[in-house]
Amino acid sequence: MLYDIAIIGGGPAGYTAAELAGRRGLSVVLFEKNALGGVCLNEGCIPTKTLLYSAKTYQSAKDAAKYGISCNEVAFDFAKMMARKNKVVRKLVAGIRSKMTAANVEVVIGEATCDTTAAMPQISCNGNDYQAKKLMLCIGSETAVPPIAGLDATDYWTSREALQANELPESLTIIGGGVIGIEFAAFFNTLGCRVTVVEMLDEILGGMDKELSALLRTELSKRGIVFHLSTKVTAVKDRQITIEKDGETQLIESSRILLSVGRRPIVKGLKVNEFMQTENPNVYACGDITGYSMLAHTAVREAEIAVGHILGASEKMSYRAIPAVVYTSPEIAGVGKTEETLQKEGIAYIVKQLPMSYSGRFVAENELANGVCKILESTDGKILGVHLLGNPASELVVIAAMAIEKEWSSEDLKSIVFPHPTVGEIIKETL
Ligand SMILES: Cc1cc2nc3c(=O)[nH]c(=O)nc-3n(C[C@H](O)[C@H](O)[C@H](O)COP(=O)(O)OP(=O)(O)OC[C@H]3O[C@@H](n4cnc5c(N)ncnc54)[C@H](O)[C@@H]3O)c2cc1C
């Protein structure tokens, strides 16, 4: 059979493309070598957020007295947390499977190989050959492993193993203070594990607003996480980690090591145009494989653009307003330009900033906590970037993403009526 579209990879990019194309009446075959849902559902976004929610609930119970509630003997059950995480993953993966069935997508479980240079893409899987008019490569990314002496011979965790942990380690050293590293740091720290984070850069969460990242780091330090910034891990042996800062070395002992220095596309150097087409116009690539933002929501949008293009639309992919979120508590989220990127690009800007305590709802729900809403505006009033520290930043950032994507001015956004009392009002107040 000649399919309209063959898709390799069943993560957010692949399953979104498959569902959209199937619902539009195209014949679609989707190849997945592990589990539908990809990294995001099985070992990324969903399991981490499920565990972080357990940790947040535990912390809320411990803090309940601040809100006039007594909770005696607050305790957690690590095995139950993990079991619930697995249940959530299973439920969502089953949901993707049903969506594929409803959209008439043929799902083939197996590792696919393909010739991406042929005008009519050829795919092989499980000893069978498939032909399609269009091919979409949605095969994702993998954990980057830096050349650290002794790492090969060490039993270290990546995010995958950390999510399968059978028991809480007594101490954990995380190599890399990016989003994934910091989310794991927050999770394990909340449960009482001694956490150390070693970051090569001078601040955690590279790419996020630096001022807000520093505030989050200060908060996490107060809770006991030890940070080593501008510090390199030079060697690892058993449970010992050698770190180096300004030419001085130090030894850290830790019962577990989590390597979290980033992810890299499975295929290097793949180039796509604004419709997600590779050099072969019949072959598209979407998601982490493109290496652009390595986020599930970007993967979904890229898949929408690619399928739209195959169906004859001319909408182009825009990376102007890709929100980034760190799901710690407090959350930190940002969209658009940061002060650091604006300065690098030589763009003049105005900073408008307010503490979250200007929002009545925030004060009502966050005893003894504060946060920040920072809005960066061009000199002619366009919103260039919005950065938030405080719960629920992950939800509020969507308002900002809409304004930035649609190139609204502050006046445009101010003309919208925000419900009261909501934490989102802080955005209107800051403008
Ligand atoms: C711990 C962790 C936490 C994360 N948290 C977030 C978050 O909170 N928010 C967010 O936006 N992003 C998060 N991410 C990133 C997110 O998971 C990825 O951006 C997203 O999964 C990318 O989707 P994708 O479709 O490009 O690739 P993937 O989800 O990686 O899917 C690719 C699929 O292709 C399959 N595949 C590969 N090769 C073949 C082959 N030859 N044949 C058949 N199948 C193949 C793989 O098995 C895989 O299932 C997180 C990642 C990790 C690791």
Ligand as a Chemical Component Dictionary entry (heavy atoms), coordinates in Angstrom:
data_LIG
# 
_chem_comp.id                   LIG 
_chem_comp.type                 NON-POLYMER 
_chem_comp.pdbx_formal_charge   0 
_chem_comp.three_letter_code    LIG 
# 
loop_
_chem_comp_atom.comp_id 
_chem_comp_atom.atom_id 
_chem_comp_atom.alt_atom_id 
_chem_comp_atom.type_symbol 
_chem_comp_atom.charge 
_chem_comp_atom.model_Cartn_x 
_chem_comp_atom.model_Cartn_y 
_chem_comp_atom.model_Cartn_z 
_chem_comp_atom.pdbx_ordinal 
LIG C1  C1  C 0 13.086 14.269 32.293 1  
LIG C2  C2  C 0 12.494 15.100 31.189 2  
LIG C3  C3  C 0 11.536 16.044 31.511 3  
LIG C4  C4  C 0 10.964 16.823 30.493 4  
LIG N1  N1  N 0 10.022 17.739 30.840 5  
LIG C5  C5  C 0 9.458  18.494 29.871 6  
LIG C6  C6  C 0 8.431  19.427 30.180 7  
LIG O1  O1  O 0 8.036  19.573 31.328 8  
LIG N2  N2  N 0 7.904  20.141 29.177 9  
LIG C7  C7  C 0 8.325  20.006 27.887 10 
LIG O2  O2  O 0 7.813  20.702 27.007 11 
LIG N3  N3  N 0 9.294  19.135 27.559 12 
LIG C8  C8  C 0 9.864  18.379 28.519 13 
LIG N4  N4  N 0 10.818 17.457 28.170 14 
LIG C9  C9  C 0 11.221 17.362 26.761 15 
LIG C10 C10 C 0 10.181 16.552 25.976 16 
LIG O3  O3  O 0 10.081 15.280 26.510 17 
LIG C11 C11 C 0 10.609 16.504 24.516 18 
LIG O4  O4  O 0 10.784 17.806 24.029 19 
LIG C12 C12 C 0 9.557  15.796 23.669 20 
LIG O5  O5  O 0 9.350  14.477 24.109 21 
LIG C13 C13 C 0 9.994  15.793 22.205 22 
LIG O6  O6  O 0 9.030  15.141 21.441 23 
LIG P1  P1  P 0 9.437  14.398 20.093 24 
LIG O7  O7  O 0 8.156  13.919 19.513 25 
LIG O8  O8  O 0 10.297 15.259 19.286 26 
LIG O9  O9  O 0 10.357 13.196 20.527 27 
LIG P2  P2  P 0 10.217 12.031 21.585 28 
LIG O10 O10 O 0 9.202  12.299 22.613 29 
LIG O11 O11 O 0 11.604 11.753 22.007 30 
LIG O12 O12 O 0 9.679  10.820 20.721 31 
LIG C14 C14 C 0 10.468 10.214 19.752 32 
LIG C15 C15 C 0 10.007 8.806  19.597 33 
LIG O13 O13 O 0 10.635 8.241  18.447 34 
LIG C16 C16 C 0 10.865 6.878  18.695 35 
LIG N5  N5  N 0 11.882 6.423  17.735 36 
LIG C17 C17 C 0 13.151 6.886  17.604 37 
LIG N6  N6  N 0 13.762 6.256  16.586 38 
LIG C18 C18 C 0 12.858 5.397  16.065 39 
LIG C19 C19 C 0 12.886 4.467  14.994 40 
LIG N7  N7  N 0 13.977 4.335  14.247 41 
LIG N8  N8  N 0 11.789 3.743  14.741 42 
LIG C20 C20 C 0 10.657 3.878  15.475 43 
LIG N9  N9  N 0 10.585 4.754  16.501 44 
LIG C21 C21 C 0 11.660 5.491  16.789 45 
LIG C22 C22 C 0 11.319 6.853  20.144 46 
LIG O14 O14 O 0 11.142 5.580  20.722 47 
LIG C23 C23 C 0 10.399 7.903  20.762 48 
LIG O15 O15 O 0 9.251  7.319  21.319 49 
LIG C24 C24 C 0 11.391 16.652 29.161 50 
LIG C25 C25 C 0 12.360 15.696 28.837 51 
LIG C26 C26 C 0 12.898 14.922 29.840 52 
LIG C27 C27 C 0 13.924 13.891 29.483 53 
# 
loop_
_chem_comp_bond.comp_id 
_chem_comp_bond.atom_id_1 
_chem_comp_bond.atom_id_2 
_chem_comp_bond.value_order 
_chem_comp_bond.pdbx_ordinal 
LIG C1  C2  SING 1  
LIG C2  C3  SING 2  
LIG C2  C26 DOUB 3  
LIG C3  C4  DOUB 4  
LIG C4  N1  SING 5  
LIG C4  C24 SING 6  
LIG N1  C5  DOUB 7  
LIG C5  C6  SING 8  
LIG C5  C8  SING 9  
LIG C6  O1  DOUB 10 
LIG C6  N2  SING 11 
LIG N2  C7  SING 12 
LIG C7  O2  DOUB 13 
LIG C7  N3  SING 14 
LIG N3  C8  DOUB 15 
LIG C8  N4  SING 16 
LIG N4  C9  SING 17 
LIG N4  C24 SING 18 
LIG C9  C10 SING 19 
LIG C10 O3  SING 20 
LIG C10 C11 SING 21 
LIG C11 O4  SING 22 
LIG C11 C12 SING 23 
LIG C12 O5  SING 24 
LIG C12 C13 SING 25 
LIG C13 O6  SING 26 
LIG O6  P1  SING 27 
LIG P1  O7  DOUB 28 
LIG P1  O8  SING 29 
LIG P1  O9  SING 30 
LIG O9  P2  SING 31 
LIG P2  O10 DOUB 32 
LIG P2  O11 SING 33 
LIG P2  O12 SING 34 
LIG O12 C14 SING 35 
LIG C14 C15 SING 36 
LIG C15 O13 SING 37 
LIG C15 C23 SING 38 
LIG O13 C16 SING 39 
LIG C16 N5  SING 40 
LIG C16 C22 SING 41 
LIG N5  C17 SING 42 
LIG N5  C21 SING 43 
LIG C17 N6  DOUB 44 
LIG N6  C18 SING 45 
LIG C18 C19 SING 46 
LIG C18 C21 DOUB 47 
LIG C19 N7  SING 48 
LIG C19 N8  DOUB 49 
LIG N8  C20 SING 50 
LIG C20 N9  DOUB 51 
LIG N9  C21 SING 52 
LIG C22 O14 SING 53 
LIG C22 C23 SING 54 
LIG C23 O15 SING 55 
LIG C24 C25 DOUB 56 
LIG C25 C26 SING 57 
LIG C26 C27 SING 58 
# 
